[in-house]
Amino acid sequence: MLLGQFAPPGNADPLDPQHAAKWSEVVKSFFQTALVGHPDQVAHDAPRPQFYDPTATETADDAAEATITWSAFPRQVALAAPGTRQRWELADSSRARQDEYCEWSVMREGGRITSIQFTCEPPEYWRFLAAVDPERVVALYRQFVSRDVQEDDLFVDDRYVLLNRWNSTTDGGAMHLIHRPNSLSAEIELAAASSIVREIPGEGTLMEEQELIACGEYGNGERNSDPHIGGEVNALTRQRADVTLADPVGLYIDGLRTELFETPDGSDPQACWTVVRGDPERAVRAVFEVPDDRFAIEEILIDGQPIAFGAQLADHITMKLVGVACRLGASDAEPLSACVSPLALEGAASLQPPTVEIPDLGEFELASRAG
Amino acid sequence: MTRMQAARPRRAGLESNVPGFDAALLEDGQLYGLVVGIDPPEGRKLPAAELQQLRDPVAELLFERGTFPATTDELLRALDALNGDPAGLPHQRSYVVGEGGRIPVQAGDGTARSLRFAVTRASAPNVPPELLMSVGAGGDPRQRFLQVAGWDQTAGHFNFYLRNEGTTAWIWAGNSYHALEPRSRGKGPFDGHVNGSLVMKELKVPWSHWHSSRASIREAADEAVAADPLFADRAHADDFEASVIRPWVGRWTTRRLERMRAAGTIEHPDRLMRQVLTTTTANLVSTQTESARLAAGAPLRLPSTFFFNLDALEQLGVPVPPAVPVIPDGRLYADALAAVGSRLEDGRGFRSAGDTHFAFLVPEPALEDVTVVLRMASTGMVPARLLVAALMVDVANPTYSPRRAALMEPMPASADWGDGPTGLAERFAAGVTGPAGEAFLAIWQLDDDAWPQVCGEILTRYMQHVADRLATPDGVLDYLRLAVSRRRRFARTRLAEFPMLFPATDIPIDAPALELTLEGAVRPQEGA
């Protein structure tokens, strides 16, 4: 069956029919871009026949969902910092370090941690929301980040500022993703690009996550997320399935593992973890804070260490996306026999850039492909 | 994995390791006690009064109710039947490990993939599972090894059980404290559960040999294994580390130390200090680079714990060097592999030149040892300075250091808890002797505001030497030879059970053990 339209990430906000249709058009445009790939820029990046837009192509009855999970702690930080405390400090130093589709901010009062905010909401959605309903954006900031948020903090010349004072640091609030690679369009592009099955002469069919991402160049091989998502998607298309992303398309917080947590009063540490935006199964925002201030967050131990960093929690947060595979075994797509490579000049001259219809969204600007 | 003697042919193992044990004498539907080294070698029927003292879910949910499963399926079904019981363990997870698990399956191949499962059952999500199984994969389910550990919350230790293959006779093989007791130490299940806790050899990312988020085990050559729900529903090793192994190593250590604290006196300090000063066991850690992706010009980041006990020293307050040790050009490492003839062999005909799936798999200080070190400090049993001073002795050899182990003699027979004149720290420091003792005292006698800085500077100078040598072909070859030397030490333990745990090399098997110096040089180990 065909999907009628794409819902907002996590169904976090009830949109009126007009706005809901517009948001769906935004997501659809990402799919259209991802379906085409970048044949104007590189070779062997397309076609992508096993990836489909579920609003344009039927999802068959044999469809099965595949949940793909990864750690929220940025792997590039772990690779760069040998010590545990060193990597916590580094991951907490800047949102630009938080590149696993999860960003956080540690809120303090008088030097004590009052809460830790985690978000995986895509910037495209907030740009969209700011364009169609700016009052709601201000209200949501006041509800979830600070009662002190002013409209002027978020909008300059009536344009929404993604990196505003309430959403640009690791200690002043986190409303949505801001690090450039953390975007919805990047997720869709990643799923589409990794769907290409590659049979390389002399090497055979590529199956390992690192060889796939090195060959397909669909993300950063040093993250937790990109190679793993790509590897899992490709495992499905190697079974000759068609793949897409489950609606609502988004990146989600799968959960917080608390087996290593110890509260000072022996209470369940899960009581400190609250999903505050998104469906229960599609959390886009969660907060860690102690109910009724029964004790300080710093009194909670994780593996024997008192909480002092948001990164300590990120170590135990799992992220997810949900893919859909159907027509298992039925795809007749031919594998590509080469890896992504620069275009030869003569080839480039003969190619046309992809034609993608961009919906008219007024002030709204589509995010460019994430790097 | 959760070992419990996983995958060794246990009947033959018990019969060969326990003179007098005869599996044929065990009756079906019975629980026997056989703590090797303590119980009679033929085992003994466990009296009802002793069974009553076993307060773990294996005893309570199975044996007390007269359930003696013959197979993993029977055991899981018996647990499923109790999912609605307040004591039930309805939440199941399975994990897969196999040294050859990522070798592509080809028709008719007989490669030793050594696949096996770890299965956990918990009472609720987000709590550590109270019951763990180590289960063989494939073959006759009645003959597969099946070993179970259950946490006894009342006593604060694990009980270890195994099913006698081909029967419904079960053996209680001891509890965590038997791992520490001289008569049973290193025997029965405690040759793997060396310190009474759970074991996952390849503990950290990228969890070499495990199905994980970093690398999947996608296929099983045996169709029955591929169809097994334990395989189909396999979870990532990431979860096994974070949700099972680390919590239980921490909780067992906490309960063990609480008992000493309550007594106020530390009897047998050697049982703790050997986890500081010696390598009672080890974990295995590797680079995060797949060997197939080793590339000329691409850096290869080595695990810092190969060079010093990073996990303990950093948490104890030493400002550790911020840089990761790196071979700047993957070609240097590839050349070193070729120079020593590194290759994977399964002993059945499979052979492939190169390294394990993730490059440079080496022993590192064991989680259970590091956890004891950190808990000794955090509970106030001893000051961090004592532990740092001990670990800084021969710091360039975080595993298998005879120089640091020399500090075990003399050891006080007992000591008091805390930082007083009769406390463990003062009594230990008063007794140290020899060159190792002098090295220990050089740090121990520093002021509290001086030792972190001094230790940090020692490590910084040392790691600069290491970095310099990692940029040279000879240096990389030396470190690979050192890695092989340490692997061979590990391979002597019963944790090294399966082919292709490590690559084989052309380095003679009788080559001398090697050690590292603070100048970054590799040389034959003194005192080995």
Interface residues (C-beta under 8 A of the other chain):
Chain A: T69 W70 S71 A78 L79 A80 A81 P82 G83 T84 R85 Q86 M207 E208 E209 Q210 E211 A214 N224 H228 G231 A235 G255 L256 R257 T258 E259 L260 D268 P269 Q270 D303 G304 Q305 D315 H316
Chain B: P104 N126 V127 P128 V205 S213 R214 A215 S216 R218 H236 D238 D239 A242 S243 V244 R246 P247 G250 Q288 E290 A292 R293 R301 S304 L310 D311 E314 Q315 V320 P321 P322 A323 V324 P325 T371 L374 R375 S378
